[in-house]
């Protein structure tokens, strides 16, 4: 991962968003967006990876993020990546597939979330979620 002024802004926002959160395994949640960012190779993809859960997991709004000066393409990808619980999950994935930036980040997100070595307990609920992720990966892969 490389650093630019905009990536640094995204790093700070991601940190502030996730610093007090833990993931399903009880690990610091900030690890997830940081890990995804290391998988990206453009400034826009790194920023999108860092911020992909910001609206879903905090009180930040798209307006708050937009005010920091992120590009329209990043904002479009972030809107696509933010899952509204009223949306059918597969419909949500199909929409992401229409945007290359969102697709690349979501694919990395799903692969990281599918790494069951990160989990202490694998119950039926987890197995169901991993199956849904596997289906989604198939949809998003080129």
C-alpha positions as CSV (number, residue, x, y, z in Angstrom):
1,X,0.0,0.0,0.0
2,X,1.2,3.5,-0.7
3,X,0.2,6.8,1.0
4,X,-1.1,10.0,-0.4
5,X,-2.9,12.9,1.3
6,X,-6.3,11.4,0.4
7,X,-5.3,7.9,1.6
8,X,-4.1,9.4,4.8
9,X,-7.5,11.1,5.3
10,X,-9.2,7.7,4.6
11,X,-6.9,6.0,7.1
12,X,-7.8,8.5,9.8
13,X,-11.5,8.2,9.1
14,X,-11.3,4.3,9.0
15,X,-9.4,4.3,12.3
16,X,-11.9,6.7,13.9
17,X,-14.8,4.5,12.6
18,X,-13.5,1.2,13.8
19,X,-11.1,1.8,16.7
20,X,-13.5,0.6,19.4
21,X,-15.1,-2.2,17.4
22,X,-14.4,-5.9,17.3
23,X,-15.2,-8.4,14.6
24,X,-17.1,-11.7,14.9
25,X,-14.0,-13.4,16.4
26,X,-13.5,-10.6,18.9
27,X,-10.4,-9.1,17.1
28,X,-10.0,-5.4,16.5
29,X,-12.2,-4.6,13.5
30,X,-9.8,-2.0,12.1
31,X,-7.7,-4.9,10.9
32,X,-10.3,-5.7,8.2
33,X,-10.3,-2.4,6.2
34,X,-6.5,-2.1,6.7
35,X,-6.0,-5.6,5.3
36,X,-8.3,-4.9,2.3
37,X,-6.4,-1.7,1.6
38,X,-3.1,-3.7,1.3
39,X,-4.8,-5.8,-1.4
40,X,-5.6,-2.8,-3.6
41,X,-3.3,-1.2,-6.2
42,X,-4.8,2.2,-6.9
43,X,-5.4,5.2,-4.7
44,X,-9.2,5.0,-5.3
45,X,-9.3,1.3,-4.5
46,X,-7.3,1.8,-1.4
47,X,-9.5,4.6,-0.2
48,X,-12.7,2.6,-1.0
49,X,-11.4,-0.4,0.8
50,X,-10.5,1.6,3.9
51,X,-14.0,3.2,3.9
52,X,-16.2,0.4,2.6
53,X,-17.9,-0.2,6.0
54,X,-17.7,3.4,7.4
55,X,-21.4,4.3,6.9
56,X,-22.7,0.8,7.8
57,X,-20.7,0.6,11.0
58,X,-20.8,4.1,12.4
59,X,-22.7,7.3,12.6
60,X,-20.8,8.8,9.6
61,X,-23.0,9.6,6.6
62,X,-22.1,9.8,2.9
63,X,-22.3,13.6,3.3
64,X,-19.7,13.5,6.0
65,X,-17.3,11.5,3.9
66,X,-18.0,13.5,0.7
67,X,-17.1,16.7,2.7
68,X,-13.6,15.3,3.1
69,X,-13.1,15.7,-0.7
70,X,-13.2,12.1,-1.9
71,X,-13.9,11.7,-5.6
72,X,-17.4,11.0,-7.1
73,X,-16.2,7.6,-8.2
74,X,-15.2,6.7,-4.7
75,X,-18.5,8.0,-3.4
76,X,-20.5,6.0,-6.0
77,X,-18.6,2.8,-5.0
78,X,-19.1,3.4,-1.3
79,X,-22.9,3.9,-1.8
80,X,-23.0,0.6,-3.8
81,X,-21.0,-1.2,-1.1
82,X,-23.2,-0.1,1.8
83,X,-25.8,-2.8,2.2
84,X,-29.3,-1.7,3.1
85,X,-30.9,-4.5,5.1
86,X,-34.1,-4.0,3.2
87,X,-32.3,-5.1,0.0
88,X,-32.1,-8.7,-1.0
89,X,-28.4,-9.7,-0.7
90,X,-28.0,-11.2,-4.2
91,X,-29.6,-8.1,-5.7
92,X,-27.1,-6.0,-3.7
93,X,-24.2,-8.1,-5.1
94,X,-25.5,-7.8,-8.7
95,X,-25.6,-4.0,-8.3
96,X,-22.0,-4.0,-7.1
97,X,-21.0,-6.0,-10.1
98,X,-21.9,-3.0,-12.3
99,X,-19.1,-0.9,-10.9
100,X,-15.5,-2.0,-11.2
101,X,-14.2,-0.2,-8.2
102,X,-17.0,-1.5,-5.9
103,X,-16.6,-5.0,-7.5
104,X,-12.9,-5.2,-6.8
105,X,-13.2,-4.1,-3.2
106,X,-16.3,-6.3,-2.5
107,X,-14.5,-9.3,-3.9
108,X,-11.5,-8.7,-1.5
109,X,-14.0,-8.1,1.3
110,X,-15.8,-11.4,0.7
111,X,-12.6,-13.4,0.4
112,X,-11.2,-11.9,3.7
113,X,-14.6,-12.5,5.4
114,X,-14.6,-16.1,4.1
115,X,-11.3,-16.9,5.8
116,X,-12.6,-19.3,8.4
117,X,-9.2,-19.4,10.1
118,X,-10.2,-16.0,11.5
119,X,-13.1,-17.5,13.5
120,X,-13.1,-19.3,16.8
121,X,-16.5,-20.9,16.3
122,X,-18.0,-22.3,13.1
123,X,-21.7,-23.0,13.7
124,X,-24.6,-23.4,11.3
125,X,-25.1,-19.6,11.0
126,X,-21.4,-19.1,10.0
127,X,-21.6,-22.0,7.5
128,X,-24.7,-20.4,6.0
129,X,-22.9,-17.0,5.7
130,X,-19.8,-18.6,4.2
131,X,-22.0,-20.3,1.6
132,X,-23.6,-17.0,0.7
133,X,-20.2,-15.4,0.4
134,X,-19.0,-18.2,-1.9
135,X,-22.0,-17.6,-4.1
136,X,-21.3,-13.9,-4.1
137,X,-17.7,-14.4,-5.0
138,X,-18.8,-16.5,-8.1
139,X,-21.0,-13.6,-9.2
140,X,-18.3,-11.0,-8.8
141,X,-15.3,-12.8,-10.2
142,X,-14.5,-11.8,-13.8
